[in-house]
């Protein structure tokens, strides 16, 4: 199995650090020729950048410990599926840089309410935990987040200068 079991406390810190630290919103300039869509294919463990209907880049990603299926509730270890946007970014969390995904949306909240559960939140595209960037080559081979989308620090640095605020992201099985 591709999963790497980490102590729950460490995994939770990565995806829950944003609300605990506050939402610091950085000035986010729009780069020239920014992609107009990010597409995450969970089953292939890839994040694709698209511009004008053409795929321009692909990155290897890691997911949570239970990646099959859409996120149903807080703590289920799944990454949401659907269309969202990148609504802010952080360079000051326990993960090395992060883009926040606008999950949960209205439909996610209604579904969770109907099921009597919390939808969860703080879903991000992020690098490794601070101080563990040198481990990126290995981390690409394991699911180590708690439902976020994990990248190597080198890949998140590359995306940092490429992505525009409010870029749509489509997450598919």
C-alpha positions as CSV (number, residue, x, y, z in Angstrom):
1,X,0.0,0.0,0.0
2,X,1.3,3.5,-0.8
3,X,0.3,5.0,2.5
4,X,2.9,6.0,5.0
5,X,1.5,5.9,8.6
6,X,2.5,9.0,10.6
7,X,1.4,9.8,14.1
8,X,-1.9,11.4,13.9
9,X,-0.8,14.5,15.7
10,X,1.8,15.4,13.2
11,X,-0.5,14.8,10.2
12,X,-3.2,17.0,11.7
13,X,-0.9,19.9,12.3
14,X,-0.2,20.2,8.6
15,X,-3.8,20.7,7.5
16,X,-5.0,22.5,10.6
17,X,-2.2,25.0,11.0
18,X,-3.9,27.7,8.9
19,X,-6.9,28.3,11.2
20,X,-4.8,28.0,14.3
21,X,-2.3,30.6,13.1
22,X,-5.0,32.9,11.6
23,X,-5.6,33.5,8.0
24,X,-2.8,35.8,6.9
25,X,-3.6,36.9,3.4
26,X,-0.6,37.9,1.3
27,X,-0.5,40.3,-1.6
28,X,-0.9,38.0,-4.6
29,X,0.2,39.4,-7.9
30,X,-1.2,37.9,-11.1
31,X,1.8,36.5,-13.1
32,X,1.9,36.9,-16.9
33,X,0.5,33.8,-18.7
34,X,-0.9,32.3,-15.5
35,X,-2.7,29.0,-15.9
36,X,-6.5,29.3,-16.1
37,X,-7.1,25.9,-14.4
38,X,-5.5,23.5,-12.0
39,X,-6.7,19.9,-12.3
40,X,-6.0,17.3,-9.7
41,X,-6.4,13.6,-10.7
42,X,-6.4,11.8,-7.4
43,X,-6.1,8.3,-8.8
44,X,-3.0,9.3,-10.9
45,X,-1.5,11.4,-8.0
46,X,-1.0,14.4,-10.3
47,X,-1.7,18.1,-10.4
48,X,-1.9,19.5,-13.9
49,X,-1.7,23.2,-14.9
50,X,-3.9,24.2,-17.9
51,X,-4.0,27.3,-20.1
52,X,-6.5,27.8,-22.9
53,X,-7.4,24.1,-23.0
54,X,-3.7,22.9,-23.2
55,X,-1.9,21.1,-20.3
56,X,1.3,23.0,-19.7
57,X,2.8,21.3,-16.6
58,X,2.3,18.2,-14.4
59,X,3.4,17.7,-10.8
60,X,3.5,14.5,-8.7
61,X,1.3,14.9,-5.5
62,X,0.6,13.1,-2.3
63,X,-2.9,12.8,-0.7
64,X,-4.3,11.7,2.7
65,X,-4.4,8.2,4.2
66,X,-7.9,7.4,2.7
67,X,-7.8,9.1,-0.7
68,X,-10.5,7.1,-2.6
69,X,-13.7,9.0,-2.8
70,X,-14.8,12.5,-2.1
71,X,-14.3,14.2,1.3
72,X,-17.4,13.4,3.4
73,X,-16.6,14.9,6.8
74,X,-13.9,16.4,8.9
75,X,-11.1,14.0,9.8
76,X,-11.8,11.4,7.1
77,X,-8.4,11.7,5.5
78,X,-9.9,12.4,2.1
79,X,-9.3,15.2,-0.4
80,X,-12.5,16.9,-1.7
81,X,-13.7,16.3,-5.2
82,X,-15.3,19.0,-7.3
83,X,-14.6,22.6,-8.5
84,X,-13.2,25.2,-6.2
85,X,-10.8,28.1,-6.3
86,X,-7.5,29.1,-4.8
87,X,-8.6,31.8,-2.5
88,X,-5.5,32.7,-0.5
89,X,-2.0,31.6,0.0
90,X,0.3,31.4,3.0
91,X,4.1,31.4,3.5
92,X,4.0,31.3,7.3
93,X,2.5,28.0,8.3
94,X,4.1,24.7,9.5
95,X,4.1,23.6,5.9
96,X,6.5,25.3,3.5
97,X,4.1,27.6,1.6
98,X,0.5,26.8,1.0
99,X,-2.4,27.6,-1.4
100,X,-5.9,27.4,0.3
101,X,-8.7,25.7,-1.6
102,X,-12.1,27.2,-1.2
103,X,-13.6,23.9,0.3
104,X,-16.2,23.6,1.7
105,X,-18.7,25.2,-0.7
106,X,-22.4,25.6,-0.1
107,X,-23.2,22.1,-1.4
108,X,-20.4,20.5,0.8
109,X,-21.8,22.2,3.9
110,X,-25.4,21.2,3.0
111,X,-24.4,17.6,2.4
112,X,-22.5,17.5,5.8
113,X,-25.4,19.1,7.6
114,X,-27.8,16.5,6.2
115,X,-25.5,13.7,7.4
116,X,-25.1,15.3,10.8
117,X,-21.3,15.8,10.4
118,X,-18.9,18.7,10.0
119,X,-17.5,19.1,6.5
120,X,-14.0,19.9,7.5
121,X,-11.9,22.6,6.0
122,X,-8.4,24.1,5.7
123,X,-7.7,22.0,2.6
124,X,-4.5,23.3,1.0
125,X,-1.9,22.6,-1.7
126,X,1.3,22.7,0.3
127,X,4.9,21.7,0.6
128,X,6.6,19.6,3.3
129,X,6.6,20.5,6.9
130,X,9.1,23.2,7.7
131,X,12.6,21.7,8.1
132,X,11.7,18.6,6.0
133,X,12.2,20.0,2.5
134,X,15.2,17.8,1.9
135,X,12.8,14.8,2.3
136,X,10.7,15.8,-0.8
137,X,12.2,13.2,-3.1
138,X,10.8,10.5,-0.9
139,X,7.5,12.1,0.1
140,X,6.3,12.1,-3.5
141,X,5.9,8.3,-3.2
142,X,3.6,8.3,-0.2
143,X,0.3,9.7,0.9
144,X,1.2,11.7,4.0
145,X,-1.3,14.6,4.3
146,X,-4.6,14.6,6.1
147,X,-6.6,15.3,3.0
148,X,-4.6,18.2,1.6
149,X,-2.6,18.0,-1.6
150,X,1.1,17.6,-0.9
151,X,4.0,18.7,-3.1
152,X,7.7,18.9,-2.8
153,X,9.0,22.3,-1.7
154,X,10.8,22.7,-5.0
155,X,7.4,22.2,-6.8
156,X,5.5,24.6,-4.5
157,X,8.2,27.2,-5.1
158,X,7.7,26.8,-8.9
159,X,3.9,27.2,-8.5
160,X,4.3,30.2,-6.2
161,X,5.3,32.4,-9.1
162,X,2.9,30.8,-11.7
163,X,-0.5,30.8,-10.1
164,X,-3.0,33.7,-9.9
165,X,-5.4,34.4,-7.0
166,X,-8.8,32.8,-7.6
167,X,-7.5,30.3,-10.1
168,X,-10.2,27.5,-10.5
169,X,-9.2,24.0,-9.3
170,X,-10.9,20.9,-10.4
171,X,-10.4,17.8,-8.3
172,X,-11.4,14.5,-9.9
173,X,-11.2,10.9,-8.8
